[in-house]
Amino acid sequence: MSEDRITQRTVTVVMGIIAVLAFVFSFGNVWALALRLGVPAPVAPLIAPMVDLSVVGLLVALRYLSLRGVPAEQIKGATRLMHVSGLLTLALNVAEPVVAGHYGRAAVDAVAPLLLLGWGAVGPQLLRHFHTVAHTTPTPAPAPAASAAPVEKAPALEPVSSPVAPKPETSPAVTVPVPLLNAARTIADTYRAEHGEPITPAQLRARLGVALPLATAAHAQL
């Protein structure tokens, strides 16, 4: 059995027990009061059940409507009649002891009617709240909203061409005359024989007496 069913039945049973106890307490008190007031003996036992049965009927009706989720505004008439019946039960219970001057007994006899009045007001509200809780489905938590602002894509980088290494400037080819080239070889051989190392273009230029580019070209062809 589910928890809400257990709770509803517990509240209903408590309300029923309070109503039965109030009926038991009031039956003897109202009967004695009726006899004291001169009500005929056959009629005296019927007064208390009229009030108590009204209370029981209203409790059952209010329980049924409250468990079906009927708003309290739509059952105001039944609730008010329930309160009036509870007040009549209270008055009839305490009247005879008060008239007899037994105030302690009157206080004890007022317990059951007062509890009946309280449960008559609170019980239907509790049952209505139980119905609301049992039939309320939890709403799922909203998913986090996606960002409304569109994500800007980074601009694609244009491929950067690797820098081309500049080609070394080559000096225009210098044509070395054959006689000059033969003279340069002779000078170079003589220089190597004398000094034991190759001649440089500057030294070759000084010995040939020509421009440096021409001496350099001749030195390259040695």
Secondary structure by P-SEA (a helix, b strand, c coil): ccaaaaaaaaaaaaaaaaaaaaaaaaaaaaaaaaaaaccccccccaaaaaaaaaaaaaaaaaaaaaaaccccccaaaaaaaaaaaaaaaaaaaaaaaaaacaaaaaaaaaaaaaaaaaaaacaaaaaaaaaaaaacccccccccccccccccccccccccccccccccccccbbbbcaaaaaaaaaaaaaaaaaccccccaaaaaaaacccaaaaaaaaaac
